[in-house]
Amino acid sequence: MTLLTEGRCGVAIDFETSHYGPENACAVGMAKIRNGEVADVFYRLIRPPSPVVLFSDIHGLTWPMLRDQPTFAEVWPDMASFCVDADFFVAHNASFDRRVLRACCRAAGVAMPSAPFCCTLKGARRHLPLASRRLNDVCAYYGIPLRHHDAASDALAAARIFLRLCADYGLGPHDLRLK
């Protein structure tokens, strides 16, 4: 049985960070997967714990753009509400996004969601005939539009890759689950 026949709900998630530590989320994007399609998208900028933003050249976010944004603790209720019925999370290189979510939840004093994480990078490595399985390369292979390092676009792309892997290879969340 695959995701498309199980009637389960998943949430693809992507974080952008401002600094090396995983608690330094500065943007989050999420895409809800329901009944084999993307049902909704969520995006928020997050004020990181420090004004030092080292990765502006990657994601384009700067301290002036982030300083007046809500903290992770302030964004969390909306995130939790978006994820309330999620049976699993999906991300491309899910170990990174799971680590960021865990660190941000710990720093905010909120419980980490218990839903397991599924990794589209893991599925791409196993099934796609590509030299590189980076998000932008997998999107190009599948013809999925992408504004790389925009958290909403990256999450939406991960959701679409997940759905393609499920449809093309008969996979389900259990096949792509992180340990």
C-alpha positions as CSV (number, residue, x, y, z in Angstrom):
1,M,0.0,0.0,0.0
2,T,1.3,3.5,-0.8
3,L,0.6,6.9,0.5
4,L,-1.8,7.4,-2.3
5,T,-4.1,4.6,-1.1
6,E,-3.5,4.9,2.7
7,G,-5.4,8.2,3.2
8,R,-2.6,9.5,5.4
9,C,-1.5,13.1,5.9
10,G,2.1,14.3,5.7
11,V,3.8,17.6,6.0
12,A,6.9,18.4,4.0
13,I,9.1,20.9,5.9
14,D,12.1,23.0,5.1
15,F,14.2,25.3,7.2
16,E,16.6,28.0,6.3
17,T,19.1,28.9,9.0
18,S,21.1,32.0,9.7
19,H,24.1,30.5,11.4
20,Y,25.8,27.1,11.9
21,G,23.8,26.0,15.0
22,P,20.6,24.1,14.3
23,E,18.6,26.4,16.7
24,N,19.2,29.3,14.2
25,A,16.1,28.9,12.0
26,C,15.3,32.1,10.1
27,A,12.6,30.7,7.8
28,V,10.3,27.7,7.7
29,G,8.2,26.4,4.8
30,M,5.7,23.5,5.0
31,A,3.5,21.8,2.5
32,K,0.6,19.6,3.6
33,I,0.2,16.3,1.6
34,R,-3.3,14.9,1.7
35,N,-5.0,12.3,-0.5
36,G,-2.0,12.1,-2.8
37,E,-1.7,15.9,-3.5
38,V,-0.4,19.1,-2.0
39,A,-3.3,20.6,0.0
40,D,-1.8,23.7,1.6
41,V,1.4,25.6,2.1
42,F,2.7,27.5,5.1
43,Y,5.6,30.0,5.2
44,R,7.0,32.2,8.0
45,L,10.2,34.2,8.5
46,I,11.7,33.7,12.0
47,R,13.8,36.0,14.0
48,P,16.9,33.9,14.9
49,P,18.5,34.1,18.3
50,S,21.4,36.1,17.1
51,P,21.7,39.1,14.7
52,V,24.6,37.3,12.9
53,V,23.3,36.1,9.6
54,L,26.1,34.1,7.9
55,F,24.1,32.6,5.0
56,S,22.5,35.6,3.3
57,D,24.4,34.7,0.1
58,I,22.5,31.4,0.1
59,H,18.9,32.3,1.0
60,G,18.9,36.0,0.6
61,L,17.7,36.7,4.1
62,T,19.4,39.5,6.1
63,W,19.1,40.7,9.7
64,P,17.1,43.8,8.7
65,M,14.6,41.4,7.1
66,L,14.5,39.2,10.2
67,R,14.9,41.4,13.3
68,D,11.2,42.3,13.6
69,Q,9.9,38.8,12.8
70,P,8.5,36.5,15.5
71,T,10.8,34.1,17.3
72,F,10.4,30.4,16.8
73,A,8.5,30.2,20.1
74,E,6.0,32.7,18.7
75,V,5.7,31.0,15.3
76,W,5.4,27.5,16.9
77,P,1.6,27.6,17.6
78,D,0.9,28.3,13.9
79,M,3.3,25.6,12.9
80,A,1.8,23.1,15.3
81,S,-1.7,23.9,14.1
82,F,-0.6,23.3,10.5
83,C,0.9,19.9,11.5
84,V,-1.8,18.8,13.9
85,D,-3.0,15.9,11.8
86,A,0.4,14.9,10.2
87,D,1.2,11.2,10.3
88,F,4.8,11.9,9.1
89,F,7.1,14.7,8.0
90,V,8.9,14.8,4.7
91,A,12.1,16.7,3.8
92,H,14.9,16.5,1.3
93,N,17.9,15.7,3.5
94,A,15.5,15.2,6.3
95,S,18.2,14.7,8.9
96,F,19.0,18.4,8.6
97,D,15.4,19.6,9.0
98,R,14.7,17.2,11.8
99,R,17.8,18.4,13.6
100,V,16.7,22.1,13.2
101,L,13.2,21.3,14.4
102,R,14.4,19.4,17.4
103,A,16.9,22.2,18.4
104,C,14.3,25.0,17.9
105,C,11.7,23.1,19.9
106,R,14.2,22.5,22.7
107,A,15.3,26.1,22.7
108,A,11.6,27.3,22.8
109,G,10.6,24.8,25.5
110,V,8.0,23.0,23.4
111,A,7.7,19.3,22.7
112,M,9.1,18.0,19.5
113,P,6.4,16.4,17.3
114,S,6.5,12.6,17.5
115,A,5.7,12.0,13.8
116,P,8.5,10.2,12.0
117,F,10.6,11.9,9.3
118,C,10.8,10.6,5.7
119,C,13.7,11.6,3.4
120,T,13.3,12.2,-0.3
121,L,17.1,12.3,-0.7
122,K,17.1,8.7,0.6
123,G,14.5,7.8,-2.1
124,A,16.3,9.7,-4.8
125,R,19.6,7.9,-4.0
126,R,17.9,4.5,-4.2
127,H,15.8,5.1,-7.3
128,L,16.9,8.0,-9.5
129,P,19.6,7.6,-12.2
130,L,21.3,10.9,-11.4
131,A,24.9,11.9,-10.7
132,S,23.7,14.3,-8.0
133,R,20.6,14.0,-5.9
134,R,20.6,17.6,-4.6
135,L,17.1,19.1,-4.4
136,N,17.7,21.3,-7.4
137,D,18.9,18.3,-9.5
138,V,16.0,16.1,-8.5
139,C,13.6,19.0,-9.3
140,A,15.2,19.4,-12.7
141,Y,14.8,15.7,-13.3
142,Y,11.1,15.7,-12.5
143,G,10.4,19.1,-14.0
144,I,9.4,20.6,-10.6
145,P,9.6,24.4,-10.3
146,L,12.0,25.5,-7.6
147,R,13.2,28.8,-6.1
148,H,16.1,27.0,-4.3
149,H,16.7,28.1,-0.7
150,D,13.2,29.7,-0.4
151,A,11.8,27.6,2.5
152,A,8.2,27.5,1.0
153,S,9.5,26.5,-2.5
154,D,11.9,23.9,-1.1
155,A,9.1,22.3,1.1
156,L,6.7,22.3,-1.8
157,A,9.4,20.7,-4.0
158,A,10.0,18.0,-1.3
159,A,6.3,17.2,-1.2
160,R,6.1,16.9,-5.0
161,I,9.2,14.7,-5.1
162,F,7.8,12.5,-2.3
163,L,4.5,12.1,-4.3
164,R,6.5,11.2,-7.5
165,L,8.6,8.7,-5.7
166,C,5.5,7.1,-4.2
167,A,3.7,7.0,-7.5
168,D,6.7,5.9,-9.7
169,Y,8.1,3.3,-7.3
170,G,5.2,2.2,-5.2
171,L,6.8,3.7,-2.1
172,G,5.1,4.8,1.1
173,P,6.3,6.7,4.2
174,H,7.7,3.6,5.8
175,D,10.1,3.1,2.8
176,L,11.7,6.6,3.2
177,R,11.6,6.8,6.9
178,L,14.7,8.1,8.7
179,K,16.1,5.9,11.5
